[in-house]
């Protein structure tokens, strides 16, 4: 037996913090809890509050920060997760006060994406988003001369500081990741051109995360794509051939789900993946019909589609899970021109 044993990973024991702000949407707290659950976090306490504007120092305000610090110590939490985007200084101030690691909403979503990414491209995209975010949050922790590297007798300058070296290394890695993603995109473009030459139409499944896109994809294509009742169960896009009556051979694409306030770093890093929706011939927007926040999430999907330039692509809304509502019968909705716009 080896003398050295692999240490048991420490589980995340979290204090969740969410404030009601003027832009807070209905159901946002419940979605925040789902995000934490999807990240595999054990929630010890959920602290709420109300503010009209963020506090400059802690975002939460000093009184709420005291409450979070007390709960962190009392429950022996090892991470604080805040359902808002914090500035680097707000993160550091809250960490110093609570003596505990602090993760904001974007950091939480990035962590979930890092866990879900399976393909080479997906992992590159997640790393690009993480490093892009990190590059804006590097700061000096000390200013003493022990930080300086490269200095020696006879040299003109002290060399790079650790901060400068970190930024340079991250910048180099970001350039490498972008180059690799460009190569992946070139290969994808070759595939798209081949489909265009063969006149093979593409249909993309889009919608809010956990609406049931992957389950529908599996049913239509007889596939076994990972499908689970959790946010972002599917991250990497999947393609399958599908033969449709009166149409012939098509390509069906299962895409990553959308979410409210999708971090811009993720939108930018996953732009090539999200552009599958912009290049599709038809979008099937999958909607959870029994979701209490259904209309809100339909609006969020419309916002993301507009942001990535896919709002002009023909779209059919597919209202999923109607078996859970006994008052809904299967039916088809059409516009004034007789074109199908909804399927229930």
ZIRAHU-V304929 format. One record per pair of residues at least 24 apart in sequence whose C-alpha atoms are under 10 Angstrom apart, sorted by the first residue. I is the first residue (numbers start at 1). J is the second residue. D is the distance in whole Angstrom. If there is no record, write none. Layout:
# ZIRAHU-V304929
i=I j=J d=D
i=I j=J d=D
This chain:
# ZIRAHU-V304929
i=10 j=78 d=9
i=11 j=40 d=8
i=11 j=41 d=7
i=11 j=42 d=8
i=11 j=78 d=9
i=11 j=79 d=10
i=12 j=36 d=10
i=12 j=39 d=9
i=12 j=40 d=8
i=12 j=41 d=5
i=12 j=42 d=6
i=12 j=43 d=8
i=12 j=44 d=10
i=12 j=77 d=8
i=12 j=78 d=6
i=12 j=79 d=7
i=12 j=80 d=9
i=13 j=40 d=10
i=13 j=41 d=6
i=13 j=42 d=5
i=13 j=43 d=6
i=13 j=44 d=6
i=13 j=45 d=9
i=13 j=72 d=10
i=13 j=75 d=9
i=13 j=76 d=8
i=13 j=77 d=5
i=13 j=78 d=6
i=13 j=79 d=6
i=13 j=80 d=8
i=14 j=41 d=7
i=14 j=42 d=6
i=14 j=43 d=5
i=14 j=44 d=6
i=14 j=45 d=7
i=14 j=46 d=9
i=14 j=72 d=8
i=14 j=75 d=9
i=14 j=76 d=9
i=14 j=77 d=5
i=14 j=78 d=6
i=14 j=79 d=5
i=14 j=80 d=5
i=14 j=81 d=7
i=14 j=101 d=10
i=14 j=102 d=10
i=14 j=103 d=10
i=15 j=41 d=10
i=15 j=42 d=9
i=15 j=43 d=6
i=15 j=44 d=6
i=15 j=45 d=5
i=15 j=46 d=6
i=15 j=47 d=7
i=15 j=68 d=8
i=15 j=69 d=10
i=15 j=71 d=7
i=15 j=72 d=7
i=15 j=75 d=9
i=15 j=76 d=10
i=15 j=77 d=7
i=15 j=78 d=8
i=15 j=79 d=7
i=15 j=80 d=5
i=15 j=81 d=6
i=15 j=82 d=8
i=15 j=102 d=10
i=16 j=41 d=10
i=16 j=42 d=10
i=16 j=43 d=7
i=16 j=44 d=8
i=16 j=45 d=6
i=16 j=46 d=5
i=16 j=47 d=6
i=16 j=48 d=8
i=16 j=68 d=9
i=16 j=79 d=9
i=16 j=80 d=6
i=16 j=81 d=5
i=16 j=82 d=6
i=16 j=83 d=8
i=16 j=103 d=10
i=16 j=104 d=10
i=17 j=45 d=9
i=17 j=46 d=6
i=17 j=47 d=5
i=17 j=48 d=6
i=17 j=49 d=8
i=17 j=60 d=9
i=17 j=64 d=9
i=17 j=65 d=10
i=17 j=68 d=8
i=17 j=80 d=7
i=17 j=81 d=6
i=17 j=82 d=5
i=17 j=83 d=6
i=17 j=84 d=9
i=17 j=104 d=9
i=18 j=46 d=8
i=18 j=47 d=6
i=18 j=48 d=5
i=18 j=49 d=7
i=18 j=50 d=9
i=18 j=60 d=9
i=18 j=81 d=9
i=18 j=82 d=6
i=18 j=83 d=5
i=18 j=84 d=7
i=18 j=105 d=10
i=19 j=47 d=8
i=19 j=48 d=5
i=19 j=49 d=5
i=19 j=50 d=5
i=19 j=51 d=7
i=19 j=52 d=9
i=19 j=54 d=10
i=19 j=59 d=10
i=19 j=60 d=8
i=19 j=64 d=10
i=19 j=82 d=9
i=19 j=83 d=8
i=19 j=84 d=8
i=20 j=48 d=8
i=20 j=49 d=6
i=20 j=50 d=5
i=20 j=51 d=6
i=20 j=52 d=8
i=21 j=49 d=9
i=21 j=50 d=6
i=21 j=51 d=6
i=21 j=52 d=6
i=21 j=53 d=7
i=21 j=54 d=9
i=21 j=84 d=10
i=22 j=50 d=9
i=22 j=51 d=8
i=22 j=52 d=6
i=22 j=53 d=8
i=23 j=52 d=9
i=25 j=260 d=9
i=25 j=293 d=10
i=25 j=296 d=8
i=26 j=292 d=10
i=26 j=293 d=7
i=26 j=296 d=8
i=27 j=292 d=8
i=27 j=293 d=7
i=27 j=296 d=9
i=28 j=83 d=9
i=28 j=260 d=9
i=28 j=293 d=9
i=29 j=83 d=8
i=31 j=83 d=10
i=31 j=231 d=9
i=31 j=259 d=9
i=31 j=260 d=9
i=32 j=81 d=10
i=32 j=82 d=9
i=32 j=83 d=7
i=32 j=84 d=10
i=32 j=105 d=8
i=32 j=108 d=10
i=32 j=109 d=10
i=33 j=83 d=9
i=34 j=230 d=7
i=34 j=231 d=7
i=35 j=83 d=10
i=35 j=105 d=9
i=35 j=108 d=8
i=35 j=109 d=7
i=35 j=112 d=8
i=35 j=230 d=8
i=35 j=231 d=6
i=35 j=232 d=9
i=36 j=81 d=8
i=36 j=83 d=10
i=36 j=105 d=10
i=36 j=108 d=7
i=36 j=109 d=9
i=36 j=112 d=9
i=36 j=231 d=10
i=37 j=112 d=10
i=37 j=230 d=8
i=37 j=231 d=9
i=38 j=108 d=10
i=38 j=109 d=9
i=38 j=111 d=10
i=38 j=112 d=7
i=38 j=115 d=10
i=38 j=229 d=9
i=38 j=230 d=6
i=38 j=231 d=6
i=38 j=232 d=8
i=38 j=233 d=8
i=39 j=108 d=7
i=39 j=109 d=8
i=39 j=110 d=10
i=39 j=111 d=7
i=39 j=112 d=5
i=39 j=113 d=9
i=39 j=114 d=10
i=39 j=115 d=8
i=39 j=116 d=10
i=39 j=230 d=10
i=39 j=231 d=9
i=39 j=232 d=10
i=40 j=112 d=9
i=40 j=115 d=10
i=41 j=79 d=9
i=41 j=81 d=10
i=42 j=77 d=10
i=43 j=77 d=9
i=43 j=79 d=10
i=43 j=80 d=10
i=43 j=81 d=10
i=44 j=71 d=9
i=44 j=72 d=9
i=44 j=75 d=7
i=44 j=76 d=9
i=44 j=77 d=7
i=45 j=71 d=8
i=45 j=72 d=9
i=45 j=75 d=8
i=45 j=77 d=9
i=45 j=80 d=10
i=46 j=71 d=10
i=46 j=81 d=10
i=47 j=71 d=9
i=47 j=82 d=10
i=54 j=84 d=10
i=54 j=86 d=9
i=55 j=90 d=9
i=56 j=86 d=10
i=56 j=87 d=9
i=56 j=89 d=9
i=56 j=90 d=7
i=57 j=87 d=9
i=57 j=89 d=7
i=57 j=90 d=5
i=57 j=91 d=9
i=57 j=92 d=9
i=57 j=93 d=7
i=57 j=94 d=8
i=58 j=86 d=8
i=58 j=87 d=9
i=58 j=89 d=8
i=58 j=90 d=5
i=58 j=91 d=7
i=58 j=92 d=9
i=58 j=93 d=6
i=58 j=94 d=6
i=58 j=95 d=9
i=58 j=97 d=9
i=59 j=84 d=9
i=59 j=85 d=9
i=59 j=86 d=7
i=59 j=87 d=9
i=59 j=89 d=10
i=59 j=90 d=6
i=59 j=91 d=9
i=59 j=93 d=10
i=59 j=94 d=9
i=60 j=84 d=10
i=60 j=86 d=10
i=60 j=90 d=9
i=60 j=94 d=9
i=62 j=94 d=10
i=62 j=97 d=10
i=65 j=93 d=10
i=65 j=94 d=7
i=65 j=97 d=8
i=65 j=98 d=8
i=66 j=94 d=10
i=66 j=97 d=8
i=66 j=98 d=8
i=67 j=98 d=10
i=68 j=94 d=9
i=68 j=97 d=9
i=68 j=98 d=7
i=69 j=94 d=9
i=69 j=95 d=9
i=69 j=96 d=10
i=69 j=97 d=7
i=69 j=98 d=5
i=69 j=99 d=8
i=69 j=100 d=9
i=70 j=98 d=8
i=71 j=98 d=9
i=72 j=98 d=7
i=72 j=99 d=9
i=72 j=100 d=8
i=73 j=98 d=8
i=73 j=99 d=9
i=73 j=100 d=9
i=76 j=100 d=10
i=77 j=101 d=9
i=78 j=102 d=9
i=79 j=103 d=7
i=80 j=104 d=8
i=81 j=105 d=7
i=81 j=107 d=9
i=81 j=108 d=8
i=82 j=106 d=9
i=82 j=107 d=9
i=82 j=108 d=9
i=83 j=107 d=10
i=83 j=108 d=9
i=84 j=261 d=10
i=85 j=261 d=10
i=85 j=263 d=9
i=87 j=136 d=10
i=87 j=137 d=8
i=88 j=134 d=10
i=88 j=136 d=8
i=88 j=137 d=6
i=88 j=138 d=8
i=88 j=139 d=9
i=89 j=137 d=9
i=89 j=139 d=9
i=91 j=137 d=10
i=105 j=261 d=9
i=105 j=262 d=10
i=105 j=263 d=9
i=106 j=130 d=10
i=106 j=133 d=9
i=106 j=261 d=9
i=106 j=262 d=8
i=106 j=263 d=6
i=106 j=264 d=9
i=106 j=265 d=9
i=106 j=266 d=9
i=107 j=133 d=9
i=107 j=263 d=9
i=109 j=231 d=10
i=109 j=232 d=9
i=109 j=259 d=10
i=109 j=262 d=9
i=109 j=263 d=8
i=109 j=266 d=9
i=110 j=263 d=9
i=110 j=265 d=9
i=110 j=266 d=8
i=112 j=231 d=9
i=112 j=232 d=7
i=112 j=233 d=9
i=112 j=235 d=9
i=113 j=232 d=7
i=113 j=233 d=9
i=113 j=234 d=9
i=113 j=235 d=7
i=113 j=236 d=10
i=113 j=266 d=9
i=114 j=235 d=9
i=115 j=232 d=10
i=115 j=233 d=10
i=115 j=235 d=10
i=116 j=232 d=7
i=116 j=233 d=7
i=116 j=234 d=7
i=116 j=235 d=6
i=116 j=236 d=8
i=117 j=232 d=10
i=117 j=233 d=10
i=117 j=234 d=8
i=117 j=235 d=6
i=117 j=236 d=6
i=118 j=234 d=10
i=118 j=235 d=8
i=118 j=236 d=7
i=119 j=235 d=9
i=119 j=236 d=7
i=119 j=237 d=9
i=120 j=180 d=10
i=120 j=181 d=10
i=120 j=184 d=9
i=120 j=236 d=9
i=121 j=177 d=10
i=121 j=180 d=9
i=121 j=181 d=7
i=121 j=184 d=7
i=121 j=185 d=9
i=121 j=236 d=8
i=121 j=237 d=10
i=121 j=270 d=9
i=121 j=272 d=10
i=121 j=273 d=9
i=122 j=181 d=10
i=122 j=235 d=7
i=122 j=236 d=6
i=122 j=237 d=9
i=122 j=269 d=10
i=122 j=270 d=8
i=122 j=273 d=9
i=123 j=177 d=10
i=123 j=236 d=9
i=124 j=174 d=10
i=124 j=176 d=10
i=124 j=177 d=6
i=124 j=178 d=9
i=124 j=180 d=8
i=124 j=181 d=7
i=124 j=269 d=9
i=124 j=270 d=10
i=125 j=177 d=8
i=125 j=178 d=9
i=125 j=180 d=10
i=125 j=181 d=8
i=125 j=265 d=10
i=125 j=266 d=8
i=125 j=267 d=10
i=125 j=268 d=9
i=125 j=269 d=5
i=125 j=270 d=6
i=125 j=271 d=9
i=125 j=272 d=9
i=125 j=273 d=9
i=126 j=265 d=9
i=126 j=266 d=8
i=126 j=269 d=7
i=126 j=270 d=8
i=127 j=173 d=9
i=127 j=174 d=9
i=127 j=177 d=8
i=127 j=269 d=9
i=128 j=170 d=10
i=128 j=173 d=8
i=128 j=174 d=6
i=128 j=175 d=9
i=128 j=176 d=9
i=128 j=177 d=6
i=128 j=178 d=8
i=128 j=181 d=10
i=128 j=265 d=9
i=128 j=266 d=9
i=128 j=268 d=9
i=128 j=269 d=6
i=128 j=270 d=9
i=129 j=174 d=9
i=129 j=263 d=10
i=129 j=264 d=9
i=129 j=265 d=5
i=129 j=266 d=6
i=129 j=267 d=9
i=129 j=268 d=8
i=129 j=269 d=5
i=129 j=270 d=8
i=130 j=174 d=10
i=130 j=265 d=8
i=130 j=266 d=9
i=130 j=269 d=9
i=131 j=167 d=10
i=131 j=170 d=7
i=131 j=171 d=8
i=131 j=173 d=8
i=131 j=174 d=7
i=131 j=177 d=10
i=131 j=265 d=10
i=132 j=170 d=8
i=132 j=171 d=9
i=132 j=173 d=10
i=132 j=174 d=7
i=132 j=265 d=7
i=132 j=266 d=10
i=132 j=268 d=10
i=132 j=269 d=9
i=133 j=264 d=10
i=133 j=265 d=7
i=133 j=266 d=10
i=134 j=167 d=9
i=134 j=170 d=8
i=135 j=166 d=9
i=135 j=167 d=6
i=135 j=168 d=9
i=135 j=169 d=10
i=135 j=170 d=7
i=135 j=171 d=8
i=135 j=174 d=9
i=136 j=167 d=9
i=138 j=163 d=7
i=138 j=164 d=9
i=138 j=166 d=8
i=138 j=167 d=8
i=139 j=163 d=7
i=139 j=164 d=10
i=139 j=167 d=10
i=140 j=164 d=10
i=177 j=269 d=10
i=178 j=269 d=9
i=181 j=269 d=9
i=181 j=270 d=10
i=181 j=272 d=9
i=182 j=272 d=9
i=184 j=272 d=9
i=185 j=272 d=7
i=185 j=273 d=9
i=188 j=272 d=9
i=188 j=273 d=10
i=188 j=276 d=10
i=192 j=276 d=10
i=192 j=279 d=9
i=195 j=250 d=9
i=195 j=251 d=9
i=198 j=249 d=10
i=199 j=249 d=9
i=199 j=250 d=9
i=200 j=241 d=10
i=200 j=247 d=9
i=200 j=248 d=8
i=200 j=249 d=6
i=200 j=250 d=5
i=200 j=251 d=7
i=200 j=281 d=10
i=201 j=247 d=9
i=201 j=248 d=9
i=201 j=249 d=8
i=201 j=250 d=5
i=201 j=251 d=6
i=201 j=252 d=9
i=201 j=280 d=8
i=201 j=281 d=6
i=201 j=282 d=8
i=202 j=239 d=9
i=202 j=240 d=10
i=202 j=241 d=9
i=202 j=242 d=10
i=202 j=249 d=9
i=202 j=250 d=6
i=202 j=251 d=5
i=202 j=252 d=6
i=202 j=253 d=7
i=202 j=276 d=9
i=202 j=277 d=9
i=202 j=279 d=8
i=202 j=280 d=5
i=202 j=281 d=5
i=202 j=282 d=7
i=202 j=283 d=9
i=203 j=239 d=10
i=203 j=242 d=10
i=203 j=250 d=7
i=203 j=251 d=6
i=203 j=252 d=5
i=203 j=253 d=6
i=203 j=254 d=9
i=203 j=276 d=9
i=203 j=277 d=8
i=203 j=279 d=9
i=203 j=280 d=6
i=203 j=281 d=6
i=203 j=282 d=5
i=203 j=283 d=6
i=203 j=284 d=7
i=203 j=315 d=10
i=204 j=237 d=10
i=204 j=238 d=10
i=204 j=239 d=9
i=204 j=251 d=8
i=204 j=252 d=6
i=204 j=253 d=5
i=204 j=254 d=6
i=204 j=255 d=7
i=204 j=276 d=7
i=204 j=277 d=6
i=204 j=278 d=9
i=204 j=279 d=9
i=204 j=280 d=6
i=204 j=281 d=8
i=204 j=282 d=6
i=204 j=283 d=5
i=204 j=284 d=6
i=204 j=285 d=8
i=204 j=315 d=10
i=205 j=237 d=10
i=205 j=252 d=7
i=205 j=253 d=6
i=205 j=254 d=5
i=205 j=255 d=6
i=205 j=256 d=9
i=205 j=257 d=9
i=205 j=276 d=10
i=205 j=277 d=8
i=205 j=280 d=10
i=205 j=282 d=9
i=205 j=283 d=6
i=205 j=284 d=5
i=205 j=285 d=6
i=205 j=286 d=7
i=205 j=315 d=10
i=205 j=316 d=10
i=205 j=318 d=10
i=206 j=253 d=9
i=206 j=254 d=7
i=206 j=255 d=6
i=206 j=256 d=8
i=206 j=257 d=7
i=206 j=258 d=8
i=206 j=274 d=10
i=206 j=276 d=10
i=206 j=277 d=7
i=206 j=283 d=7
i=206 j=284 d=6
i=206 j=285 d=5
i=206 j=286 d=6
i=206 j=287 d=9
i=206 j=301 d=8
i=206 j=305 d=9
i=206 j=315 d=10
i=206 j=317 d=10
i=206 j=318 d=10
i=207 j=255 d=9
i=207 j=256 d=8
i=207 j=257 d=6
i=207 j=258 d=6
i=207 j=259 d=9
i=207 j=283 d=9
i=207 j=284 d=8
i=207 j=285 d=5
i=207 j=286 d=5
i=207 j=287 d=6
i=207 j=288 d=9
i=207 j=297 d=8
i=207 j=298 d=8
i=207 j=300 d=9
i=207 j=301 d=6
i=207 j=302 d=9
i=207 j=304 d=10
i=207 j=305 d=10
i=207 j=317 d=9
i=207 j=318 d=10
i=208 j=232 d=9
i=208 j=256 d=9
i=208 j=257 d=5
i=208 j=258 d=5
i=208 j=259 d=6
i=208 j=260 d=9
i=208 j=285 d=9
i=208 j=286 d=8
i=208 j=287 d=7
i=208 j=288 d=8
i=208 j=294 d=9
i=208 j=297 d=6
i=208 j=298 d=8
i=208 j=299 d=10
i=208 j=300 d=8
i=208 j=301 d=6
i=208 j=302 d=10
i=208 j=304 d=10
i=209 j=233 d=8
i=209 j=234 d=9
i=209 j=235 d=10
i=209 j=255 d=10
i=209 j=256 d=7
i=209 j=257 d=4
i=209 j=258 d=5
i=209 j=259 d=6
i=209 j=260 d=10
i=209 j=286 d=10
i=209 j=287 d=10
i=209 j=288 d=10
i=209 j=297 d=9
i=209 j=301 d=10
i=210 j=234 d=9
i=210 j=256 d=10
i=210 j=257 d=7
i=210 j=258 d=9
i=210 j=259 d=10
i=210 j=286 d=10
i=210 j=287 d=9
i=210 j=288 d=8
i=211 j=257 d=8
i=211 j=258 d=10
i=211 j=285 d=9
i=211 j=286 d=6
i=211 j=287 d=6
i=211 j=288 d=5
i=211 j=289 d=9
i=211 j=290 d=10
i=211 j=291 d=9
i=211 j=294 d=10
i=211 j=297 d=10
i=211 j=319 d=9
i=211 j=320 d=7
i=211 j=321 d=9
i=212 j=257 d=10
i=212 j=286 d=7
i=212 j=287 d=8
i=212 j=288 d=7
i=212 j=319 d=10
i=212 j=320 d=7
i=212 j=321 d=8
i=213 j=253 d=10
i=213 j=254 d=7
i=213 j=255 d=8
i=213 j=256 d=9
i=213 j=257 d=8
i=213 j=284 d=9
i=213 j=285 d=9
i=213 j=286 d=6
i=213 j=287 d=9
i=213 j=288 d=10
i=213 j=318 d=10
i=213 j=320 d=9
i=214 j=238 d=9
i=214 j=253 d=10
i=214 j=254 d=6
i=214 j=255 d=9
i=214 j=256 d=9
i=214 j=257 d=10
i=214 j=286 d=10
i=215 j=254 d=10
i=215 j=320 d=10
i=216 j=254 d=9
i=216 j=286 d=9
i=216 j=318 d=10
i=216 j=320 d=8
i=217 j=252 d=8
i=217 j=253 d=8
i=217 j=254 d=7
i=217 j=255 d=10
i=218 j=254 d=9
i=220 j=252 d=9
i=221 j=252 d=8
i=225 j=254 d=9
i=231 j=257 d=8
i=231 j=258 d=10
i=231 j=259 d=9
i=232 j=256 d=7
i=232 j=257 d=6
i=232 j=258 d=8
i=232 j=259 d=9
i=233 j=257 d=9
i=235 j=273 d=10
i=236 j=270 d=10
i=236 j=273 d=8
i=237 j=273 d=7
i=237 j=274 d=9
i=237 j=276 d=9
i=251 j=280 d=9
i=251 j=281 d=10
i=252 j=280 d=9
i=252 j=282 d=10
i=252 j=283 d=10
i=252 j=284 d=10
i=253 j=277 d=9
i=253 j=280 d=9
i=253 j=283 d=10
i=253 j=284 d=10
i=254 j=284 d=10
i=257 j=286 d=10
i=257 j=301 d=9
i=258 j=297 d=9
i=258 j=300 d=8
i=258 j=301 d=6
i=258 j=302 d=10
i=258 j=303 d=10
i=258 j=304 d=7
i=258 j=305 d=9
i=259 j=297 d=8
i=259 j=300 d=7
i=259 j=301 d=8
i=259 j=304 d=9
i=260 j=296 d=9
i=260 j=297 d=8
i=260 j=299 d=9
i=260 j=300 d=6
i=260 j=301 d=8
i=260 j=303 d=9
i=260 j=304 d=9
i=261 j=300 d=8
i=261 j=303 d=10
i=261 j=304 d=9
i=262 j=300 d=9
i=262 j=304 d=8
i=267 j=304 d=9
i=267 j=307 d=9
i=267 j=308 d=8
i=268 j=308 d=9
i=271 j=308 d=8
i=272 j=308 d=10
i=274 j=304 d=10
i=274 j=305 d=9
i=274 j=308 d=7
i=274 j=309 d=10
i=274 j=310 d=9
i=275 j=305 d=10
i=275 j=308 d=7
i=275 j=309 d=8
i=275 j=310 d=8
i=276 j=310 d=9
i=277 j=305 d=8
i=277 j=308 d=8
i=277 j=309 d=9
i=277 j=310 d=6
i=277 j=311 d=9
i=277 j=313 d=8
i=278 j=305 d=8
i=278 j=306 d=10
i=278 j=308 d=7
i=278 j=309 d=6
i=278 j=310 d=4
i=278 j=311 d=8
i=278 j=312 d=8
i=278 j=313 d=7
i=279 j=309 d=10
i=279 j=310 d=8
i=279 j=313 d=8
i=280 j=310 d=9
i=280 j=313 d=7
i=280 j=314 d=9
i=280 j=315 d=10
i=281 j=313 d=7
i=281 j=314 d=7
i=281 j=315 d=9
i=282 j=313 d=6
i=282 j=314 d=5
i=282 j=315 d=6
i=282 j=316 d=8
i=283 j=310 d=9
i=283 j=311 d=10
i=283 j=313 d=7
i=283 j=314 d=6
i=283 j=315 d=5
i=283 j=316 d=6
i=283 j=317 d=8
i=283 j=318 d=10
i=284 j=314 d=9
i=284 j=315 d=6
i=284 j=316 d=5
i=284 j=317 d=6
i=284 j=318 d=6
i=284 j=319 d=10
i=284 j=341 d=10
i=284 j=342 d=9
i=284 j=343 d=10
i=285 j=315 d=7
i=285 j=316 d=6
i=285 j=317 d=5
i=285 j=318 d=6
i=285 j=319 d=8
i=285 j=320 d=10
i=285 j=342 d=9
i=286 j=316 d=9
i=286 j=317 d=6
i=286 j=318 d=5
i=286 j=319 d=6
i=286 j=320 d=6
i=286 j=321 d=10
i=286 j=343 d=10
i=287 j=317 d=7
i=287 j=318 d=6
i=287 j=319 d=5
i=287 j=320 d=6
i=287 j=321 d=8
i=287 j=344 d=10
i=288 j=318 d=9
i=288 j=319 d=6
i=288 j=320 d=5
i=288 j=321 d=6
i=288 j=322 d=8
i=289 j=318 d=9
i=289 j=319 d=5
i=289 j=320 d=6
i=289 j=321 d=6
i=289 j=322 d=6
i=289 j=323 d=9
i=289 j=324 d=8
i=289 j=325 d=8
i=289 j=328 d=9
i=289 j=344 d=9
i=290 j=319 d=9
i=290 j=320 d=8
i=290 j=321 d=7
i=290 j=322 d=7
i=290 j=323 d=9
i=290 j=324 d=7
i=290 j=325 d=7
i=291 j=321 d=10
i=294 j=319 d=10
i=314 j=341 d=9
i=315 j=340 d=9
i=315 j=341 d=7
i=315 j=342 d=9
i=316 j=340 d=7
i=316 j=341 d=5
i=316 j=342 d=5
i=316 j=343 d=7
i=317 j=341 d=6
i=317 j=342 d=5
i=317 j=343 d=6
i=317 j=344 d=8
i=318 j=342 d=6
i=318 j=343 d=5
i=318 j=344 d=6
i=319 j=343 d=6
i=319 j=344 d=5
i=320 j=344 d=7
